[in-house]
Amino acid sequence: MPQSKHRRKGHNRPRAYQTAPPAKNPTPSAPWVPAVGVGLLVAGVLVILLAYLPFLQDLLASAPPFYGNWGLVVGFVMLLAGFVFLTRWR
């Protein structure tokens, strides 16, 4: 039986499923990224707590970020921004 033409002696080409993808080395993030992320998390929790402490509600009621439920909104936005920063940390 004759051999197929695509077979060549000594030239075995690796198949796509046999080759591993090249290793990627991610670049490390700047040193300020984790500090800003943790700082935003802590600040977000503090904003939420300060907005709802009974003895501070009267004092902070006139401050712009704490009108009504805006303290909760600002705190959660800061928490979300902190999580986004920490997911970018390498």
Distance bins in CASP14 RR format, pairs under 12 A and 6 or more apart:
PFRMAT RR
TARGET T0000
AUTHOR 0000-0000-0000
RMODE 2
METHOD distances of the structure
MODEL  1
3 9 0 0 0 0 1 0 0 0 0 0 0
6 12 0 0 0 0 0 1 0 0 0 0 0
6 13 0 0 0 0 1 0 0 0 0 0 0
7 13 0 0 0 0 0 1 0 0 0 0 0
12 18 0 0 0 0 0 1 0 0 0 0 0
13 19 0 0 0 0 1 0 0 0 0 0 0
14 20 0 0 0 0 1 0 0 0 0 0 0
24 90 0 0 0 0 0 1 0 0 0 0 0
25 90 0 0 0 0 0 1 0 0 0 0 0
26 88 0 0 0 0 0 1 0 0 0 0 0
26 89 0 0 0 0 0 1 0 0 0 0 0
26 90 1 0 1 0 0 0 0 0 0 0 0
27 33 0 0 0 0 0 1 0 0 0 0 0
27 88 0 0 0 0 0 1 0 0 0 0 0
27 90 1 0 0 1 0 0 0 0 0 0 0
28 34 0 0 0 0 0 1 0 0 0 0 0
28 88 0 0 0 0 0 1 0 0 0 0 0
28 89 0 0 0 0 1 0 0 0 0 0 0
28 90 1 0 1 0 0 0 0 0 0 0 0
29 35 0 0 0 0 0 1 0 0 0 0 0
29 36 0 0 0 0 0 1 0 0 0 0 0
29 37 0 0 0 0 0 1 0 0 0 0 0
29 85 0 0 0 0 1 0 0 0 0 0 0
29 86 0 0 0 0 0 1 0 0 0 0 0
29 87 0 0 0 0 0 1 0 0 0 0 0
29 88 1 0 0 1 0 0 0 0 0 0 0
29 89 1 0 1 0 0 0 0 0 0 0 0
29 90 1 0 1 0 0 0 0 0 0 0 0
30 36 0 0 0 0 1 0 0 0 0 0 0
30 37 0 0 0 0 0 1 0 0 0 0 0
30 85 0 0 0 0 0 1 0 0 0 0 0
30 88 0 0 0 0 1 0 0 0 0 0 0
30 89 0 0 0 0 1 0 0 0 0 0 0
30 90 0 0 0 0 1 0 0 0 0 0 0
31 89 0 0 0 0 0 1 0 0 0 0 0
31 90 0 0 0 0 0 1 0 0 0 0 0
32 38 0 0 0 0 0 1 0 0 0 0 0
32 39 0 0 0 0 0 1 0 0 0 0 0
32 40 0 0 0 0 0 1 0 0 0 0 0
32 85 0 0 0 0 1 0 0 0 0 0 0
32 88 0 0 0 0 0 1 0 0 0 0 0
32 89 0 0 0 0 0 1 0 0 0 0 0
33 39 0 0 0 0 0 1 0 0 0 0 0
33 40 0 0 0 0 0 1 0 0 0 0 0
33 82 0 0 0 0 0 1 0 0 0 0 0
33 84 0 0 0 0 0 1 0 0 0 0 0
33 85 1 0 1 0 0 0 0 0 0 0 0
33 86 1 0 0 1 0 0 0 0 0 0 0
33 87 0 0 0 0 0 1 0 0 0 0 0
33 88 1 0 0 1 0 0 0 0 0 0 0
33 89 1 0 1 0 0 0 0 0 0 0 0
33 90 0 0 0 0 1 0 0 0 0 0 0
34 40 0 0 0 0 0 1 0 0 0 0 0
34 41 0 0 0 0 0 1 0 0 0 0 0
34 82 0 0 0 0 1 0 0 0 0 0 0
34 85 1 0 0 1 0 0 0 0 0 0 0
34 86 1 0 0 1 0 0 0 0 0 0 0
34 87 0 0 0 0 0 1 0 0 0 0 0
34 88 0 0 0 0 1 0 0 0 0 0 0
34 89 1 0 1 0 0 0 0 0 0 0 0
34 90 0 0 0 0 1 0 0 0 0 0 0
35 41 0 0 0 0 0 1 0 0 0 0 0
35 42 0 0 0 0 0 1 0 0 0 0 0
35 82 0 0 0 0 0 1 0 0 0 0 0
35 85 0 0 0 0 1 0 0 0 0 0 0
35 86 0 0 0 0 0 1 0 0 0 0 0
35 89 0 0 0 0 1 0 0 0 0 0 0
36 42 0 0 0 0 0 1 0 0 0 0 0
36 43 0 0 0 0 0 1 0 0 0 0 0
36 78 0 0 0 0 0 1 0 0 0 0 0
36 81 0 0 0 0 1 0 0 0 0 0 0
36 82 1 0 0 1 0 0 0 0 0 0 0
36 83 0 0 0 0 0 1 0 0 0 0 0
36 84 0 0 0 0 0 1 0 0 0 0 0
36 85 1 0 1 0 0 0 0 0 0 0 0
36 86 0 0 0 0 1 0 0 0 0 0 0
36 88 0 0 0 0 0 1 0 0 0 0 0
36 89 0 0 0 0 1 0 0 0 0 0 0
37 43 0 0 0 0 1 0 0 0 0 0 0
37 44 0 0 0 0 0 1 0 0 0 0 0
37 78 0 0 0 0 1 0 0 0 0 0 0
37 79 0 0 0 0 1 0 0 0 0 0 0
37 80 0 0 0 0 0 1 0 0 0 0 0
37 81 1 0 0 1 0 0 0 0 0 0 0
37 82 1 0 1 0 0 0 0 0 0 0 0
37 83 1 0 0 1 0 0 0 0 0 0 0
37 84 0 0 0 0 1 0 0 0 0 0 0
37 85 1 1 0 0 0 0 0 0 0 0 0
37 86 1 0 1 0 0 0 0 0 0 0 0
37 87 0 0 0 0 1 0 0 0 0 0 0
37 88 0 0 0 0 1 0 0 0 0 0 0
37 89 1 0 0 1 0 0 0 0 0 0 0
38 44 0 0 0 0 0 1 0 0 0 0 0
38 45 0 0 0 0 0 1 0 0 0 0 0
38 78 0 0 0 0 0 1 0 0 0 0 0
38 79 0 0 0 0 0 1 0 0 0 0 0
38 81 0 0 0 0 0 1 0 0 0 0 0
38 82 1 0 0 1 0 0 0 0 0 0 0
38 83 0 0 0 0 0 1 0 0 0 0 0
38 85 0 0 0 0 1 0 0 0 0 0 0
38 86 1 0 0 1 0 0 0 0 0 0 0
38 89 0 0 0 0 1 0 0 0 0 0 0
39 45 0 0 0 0 1 0 0 0 0 0 0
39 46 0 0 0 0 1 0 0 0 0 0 0
39 47 0 0 0 0 0 1 0 0 0 0 0
39 78 0 0 0 0 1 0 0 0 0 0 0
39 79 0 0 0 0 0 1 0 0 0 0 0
39 81 0 0 0 0 1 0 0 0 0 0 0
39 82 1 0 0 1 0 0 0 0 0 0 0
39 83 0 0 0 0 0 1 0 0 0 0 0
39 85 0 0 0 0 1 0 0 0 0 0 0
39 86 0 0 0 0 0 1 0 0 0 0 0
40 46 0 0 0 0 0 1 0 0 0 0 0
40 47 0 0 0 0 0 1 0 0 0 0 0
40 74 0 0 0 0 0 1 0 0 0 0 0
40 75 0 0 0 0 1 0 0 0 0 0 0
40 76 0 0 0 0 0 1 0 0 0 0 0
40 77 0 0 0 0 1 0 0 0 0 0 0
40 78 1 0 1 0 0 0 0 0 0 0 0
40 79 1 0 0 1 0 0 0 0 0 0 0
40 80 0 0 0 0 1 0 0 0 0 0 0
40 81 1 0 1 0 0 0 0 0 0 0 0
40 82 1 1 0 0 0 0 0 0 0 0 0
40 83 0 0 0 0 1 0 0 0 0 0 0
40 84 0 0 0 0 1 0 0 0 0 0 0
40 85 1 0 0 1 0 0 0 0 0 0 0
40 86 0 0 0 0 1 0 0 0 0 0 0
41 47 0 0 0 0 0 1 0 0 0 0 0
41 48 0 0 0 0 0 1 0 0 0 0 0
41 75 0 0 0 0 0 1 0 0 0 0 0
41 76 0 0 0 0 0 1 0 0 0 0 0
41 77 0 0 0 0 0 1 0 0 0 0 0
41 78 1 0 0 1 0 0 0 0 0 0 0
41 79 1 0 0 1 0 0 0 0 0 0 0
41 80 0 0 0 0 1 0 0 0 0 0 0
41 81 0 0 0 0 1 0 0 0 0 0 0
41 82 1 0 1 0 0 0 0 0 0 0 0
41 83 1 0 0 1 0 0 0 0 0 0 0
41 84 0 0 0 0 0 1 0 0 0 0 0
41 85 0 0 0 0 1 0 0 0 0 0 0
41 86 1 0 0 1 0 0 0 0 0 0 0
42 48 0 0 0 0 0 1 0 0 0 0 0
42 49 0 0 0 0 0 1 0 0 0 0 0
42 75 0 0 0 0 0 1 0 0 0 0 0
42 78 0 0 0 0 1 0 0 0 0 0 0
42 79 0 0 0 0 1 0 0 0 0 0 0
42 82 0 0 0 0 1 0 0 0 0 0 0
43 49 0 0 0 0 0 1 0 0 0 0 0
43 50 0 0 0 0 0 1 0 0 0 0 0
43 65 0 0 0 0 0 1 0 0 0 0 0
43 71 0 0 0 0 0 1 0 0 0 0 0
43 74 0 0 0 0 1 0 0 0 0 0 0
43 75 1 0 0 1 0 0 0 0 0 0 0
43 76 0 0 0 0 0 1 0 0 0 0 0
43 77 0 0 0 0 0 1 0 0 0 0 0
43 78 1 0 1 0 0 0 0 0 0 0 0
43 79 0 0 0 0 1 0 0 0 0 0 0
43 81 0 0 0 0 1 0 0 0 0 0 0
43 82 0 0 0 0 1 0 0 0 0 0 0
43 85 0 0 0 0 0 1 0 0 0 0 0
44 50 0 0 0 0 1 0 0 0 0 0 0
44 51 0 0 0 0 1 0 0 0 0 0 0
44 65 0 0 0 0 0 1 0 0 0 0 0
44 71 0 0 0 0 1 0 0 0 0 0 0
44 72 0 0 0 0 0 1 0 0 0 0 0
44 73 0 0 0 0 0 1 0 0 0 0 0
44 74 1 0 0 1 0 0 0 0 0 0 0
44 75 1 0 1 0 0 0 0 0 0 0 0
44 76 1 0 0 1 0 0 0 0 0 0 0
44 77 0 0 0 0 1 0 0 0 0 0 0
44 78 1 1 0 0 0 0 0 0 0 0 0
44 79 1 0 1 0 0 0 0 0 0 0 0
44 80 0 0 0 0 1 0 0 0 0 0 0
44 81 0 0 0 0 1 0 0 0 0 0 0
44 82 0 0 0 0 1 0 0 0 0 0 0
44 83 0 0 0 0 0 1 0 0 0 0 0
45 51 0 0 0 0 0 1 0 0 0 0 0
45 52 0 0 0 0 0 1 0 0 0 0 0
45 71 0 0 0 0 0 1 0 0 0 0 0
45 72 0 0 0 0 0 1 0 0 0 0 0
45 74 0 0 0 0 0 1 0 0 0 0 0
45 75 1 0 0 1 0 0 0 0 0 0 0
45 76 0 0 0 0 0 1 0 0 0 0 0
45 78 0 0 0 0 1 0 0 0 0 0 0
45 79 1 0 0 1 0 0 0 0 0 0 0
45 82 0 0 0 0 0 1 0 0 0 0 0
46 52 0 0 0 0 0 1 0 0 0 0 0
46 53 0 0 0 0 0 1 0 0 0 0 0
46 56 0 0 0 0 0 1 0 0 0 0 0
46 60 0 0 0 0 0 1 0 0 0 0 0
46 65 0 0 0 0 0 1 0 0 0 0 0
46 71 0 0 0 0 0 1 0 0 0 0 0
46 74 0 0 0 0 0 1 0 0 0 0 0
46 75 0 0 0 0 1 0 0 0 0 0 0
46 78 0 0 0 0 1 0 0 0 0 0 0
46 79 0 0 0 0 0 1 0 0 0 0 0
47 53 0 0 0 0 0 1 0 0 0 0 0
47 56 0 0 0 0 0 1 0 0 0 0 0
47 60 0 0 0 0 1 0 0 0 0 0 0
47 63 0 0 0 0 0 1 0 0 0 0 0
47 65 1 0 0 1 0 0 0 0 0 0 0
47 66 0 0 0 0 1 0 0 0 0 0 0
47 70 0 0 0 0 1 0 0 0 0 0 0
47 71 1 0 1 0 0 0 0 0 0 0 0
47 72 0 0 0 0 1 0 0 0 0 0 0
47 73 0 0 0 0 1 0 0 0 0 0 0
47 74 1 0 1 0 0 0 0 0 0 0 0
47 75 1 0 1 0 0 0 0 0 0 0 0
47 76 0 0 0 0 1 0 0 0 0 0 0
47 77 0 0 0 0 1 0 0 0 0 0 0
47 78 1 0 0 1 0 0 0 0 0 0 0
47 79 0 0 0 0 1 0 0 0 0 0 0
47 81 0 0 0 0 0 1 0 0 0 0 0
48 65 0 0 0 0 0 1 0 0 0 0 0
48 66 0 0 0 0 0 1 0 0 0 0 0
48 69 0 0 0 0 0 1 0 0 0 0 0
48 70 0 0 0 0 0 1 0 0 0 0 0
48 71 1 0 0 1 0 0 0 0 0 0 0
48 72 1 0 0 1 0 0 0 0 0 0 0
48 73 0 0 0 0 1 0 0 0 0 0 0
48 74 0 0 0 0 1 0 0 0 0 0 0
48 75 1 0 1 0 0 0 0 0 0 0 0
48 76 1 0 0 1 0 0 0 0 0 0 0
48 77 0 0 0 0 0 1 0 0 0 0 0
48 78 0 0 0 0 1 0 0 0 0 0 0
48 79 0 0 0 0 1 0 0 0 0 0 0
49 56 0 0 0 0 1 0 0 0 0 0 0
49 57 0 0 0 0 0 1 0 0 0 0 0
49 60 0 0 0 0 0 1 0 0 0 0 0
49 66 0 0 0 0 0 1 0 0 0 0 0
49 71 0 0 0 0 0 1 0 0 0 0 0
49 72 0 0 0 0 0 1 0 0 0 0 0
49 75 0 0 0 0 1 0 0 0 0 0 0
50 56 1 0 1 0 0 0 0 0 0 0 0
50 57 0 0 0 0 1 0 0 0 0 0 0
50 59 0 0 0 0 1 0 0 0 0 0 0
50 60 1 0 0 1 0 0 0 0 0 0 0
50 61 0 0 0 0 0 1 0 0 0 0 0
50 63 0 0 0 0 1 0 0 0 0 0 0
50 65 0 0 0 0 1 0 0 0 0 0 0
50 66 1 0 0 1 0 0 0 0 0 0 0
50 71 0 0 0 0 1 0 0 0 0 0 0
50 72 0 0 0 0 0 1 0 0 0 0 0
50 74 0 0 0 0 0 1 0 0 0 0 0
50 75 0 0 0 0 1 0 0 0 0 0 0
51 57 1 0 0 1 0 0 0 0 0 0 0
51 59 0 0 0 0 0 1 0 0 0 0 0
51 60 1 0 0 1 0 0 0 0 0 0 0
51 61 0 0 0 0 1 0 0 0 0 0 0
51 63 0 0 0 0 1 0 0 0 0 0 0
51 64 0 0 0 0 0 1 0 0 0 0 0
51 65 1 0 0 1 0 0 0 0 0 0 0
51 66 1 0 1 0 0 0 0 0 0 0 0
51 67 0 0 0 0 1 0 0 0 0 0 0
51 68 0 0 0 0 1 0 0 0 0 0 0
51 69 0 0 0 0 1 0 0 0 0 0 0
51 70 1 0 0 1 0 0 0 0 0 0 0
51 71 1 1 0 0 0 0 0 0 0 0 0
51 72 1 0 0 1 0 0 0 0 0 0 0
51 73 0 0 0 0 1 0 0 0 0 0 0
51 74 1 0 0 1 0 0 0 0 0 0 0
51 75 1 0 0 1 0 0 0 0 0 0 0
51 76 0 0 0 0 0 1 0 0 0 0 0
51 78 0 0 0 0 0 1 0 0 0 0 0
52 60 0 0 0 0 1 0 0 0 0 0 0
52 61 0 0 0 0 0 1 0 0 0 0 0
52 66 0 0 0 0 1 0 0 0 0 0 0
52 68 0 0 0 0 0 1 0 0 0 0 0
52 69 0 0 0 0 1 0 0 0 0 0 0
52 70 0 0 0 0 0 1 0 0 0 0 0
52 71 0 0 0 0 1 0 0 0 0 0 0
52 72 1 0 0 1 0 0 0 0 0 0 0
52 75 0 0 0 0 0 1 0 0 0 0 0
53 59 0 0 0 0 1 0 0 0 0 0 0
53 60 0 0 0 0 1 0 0 0 0 0 0
53 61 0 0 0 0 0 1 0 0 0 0 0
53 66 0 0 0 0 0 1 0 0 0 0 0
53 71 0 0 0 0 0 1 0 0 0 0 0
54 60 0 0 0 0 0 1 0 0 0 0 0
54 61 0 0 0 0 0 1 0 0 0 0 0
56 62 0 0 0 0 0 1 0 0 0 0 0
56 63 0 0 0 0 1 0 0 0 0 0 0
56 66 0 0 0 0 1 0 0 0 0 0 0
56 71 0 0 0 0 0 1 0 0 0 0 0
57 63 0 0 0 0 0 1 0 0 0 0 0
57 66 0 0 0 0 1 0 0 0 0 0 0
57 67 0 0 0 0 0 1 0 0 0 0 0
57 68 0 0 0 0 1 0 0 0 0 0 0
57 71 0 0 0 0 0 1 0 0 0 0 0
58 66 0 0 0 0 0 1 0 0 0 0 0
59 66 0 0 0 0 1 0 0 0 0 0 0
60 66 1 0 1 0 0 0 0 0 0 0 0
60 67 0 0 0 0 1 0 0 0 0 0 0
60 68 0 0 0 0 0 1 0 0 0 0 0
60 70 0 0 0 0 0 1 0 0 0 0 0
60 71 0 0 0 0 1 0 0 0 0 0 0
60 74 0 0 0 0 0 1 0 0 0 0 0
61 67 1 0 0 1 0 0 0 0 0 0 0
61 68 1 0 0 1 0 0 0 0 0 0 0
61 70 0 0 0 0 0 1 0 0 0 0 0
61 71 0 0 0 0 0 1 0 0 0 0 0
62 68 0 0 0 0 0 1 0 0 0 0 0
63 70 0 0 0 0 1 0 0 0 0 0 0
63 71 0 0 0 0 1 0 0 0 0 0 0
63 74 0 0 0 0 0 1 0 0 0 0 0
64 70 1 0 0 1 0 0 0 0 0 0 0
64 71 0 0 0 0 1 0 0 0 0 0 0
64 74 0 0 0 0 1 0 0 0 0 0 0
65 71 1 0 1 0 0 0 0 0 0 0 0
65 72 0 0 0 0 0 1 0 0 0 0 0
65 73 0 0 0 0 1 0 0 0 0 0 0
65 74 1 0 1 0 0 0 0 0 0 0 0
65 75 0 0 0 0 1 0 0 0 0 0 0
65 77 0 0 0 0 0 1 0 0 0 0 0
65 78 0 0 0 0 0 1 0 0 0 0 0
66 72 0 0 0 0 1 0 0 0 0 0 0
66 73 0 0 0 0 0 1 0 0 0 0 0
66 74 0 0 0 0 1 0 0 0 0 0 0
66 75 0 0 0 0 0 1 0 0 0 0 0
67 73 0 0 0 0 0 1 0 0 0 0 0
67 74 0 0 0 0 0 1 0 0 0 0 0
68 74 0 0 0 0 0 1 0 0 0 0 0
69 75 0 0 0 0 0 1 0 0 0 0 0
69 76 0 0 0 0 0 1 0 0 0 0 0
70 76 0 0 0 0 0 1 0 0 0 0 0
70 77 0 0 0 0 0 1 0 0 0 0 0
71 77 0 0 0 0 1 0 0 0 0 0 0
71 78 0 0 0 0 1 0 0 0 0 0 0
71 79 0 0 0 0 0 1 0 0 0 0 0
72 78 0 0 0 0 0 1 0 0 0 0 0
72 79 0 0 0 0 0 1 0 0 0 0 0
73 79 0 0 0 0 0 1 0 0 0 0 0
73 80 0 0 0 0 0 1 0 0 0 0 0
74 80 0 0 0 0 0 1 0 0 0 0 0
74 81 0 0 0 0 0 1 0 0 0 0 0
75 81 0 0 0 0 1 0 0 0 0 0 0
75 82 0 0 0 0 0 1 0 0 0 0 0
76 82 0 0 0 0 0 1 0 0 0 0 0
76 83 0 0 0 0 0 1 0 0 0 0 0
77 83 0 0 0 0 0 1 0 0 0 0 0
77 84 0 0 0 0 0 1 0 0 0 0 0
78 84 0 0 0 0 0 1 0 0 0 0 0
78 85 0 0 0 0 0 1 0 0 0 0 0
79 85 0 0 0 0 0 1 0 0 0 0 0
79 86 0 0 0 0 0 1 0 0 0 0 0
80 86 0 0 0 0 0 1 0 0 0 0 0
80 87 0 0 0 0 0 1 0 0 0 0 0
81 87 0 0 0 0 0 1 0 0 0 0 0
81 88 0 0 0 0 0 1 0 0 0 0 0
82 88 0 0 0 0 1 0 0 0 0 0 0
82 89 0 0 0 0 0 1 0 0 0 0 0
83 89 0 0 0 0 0 1 0 0 0 0 0
END
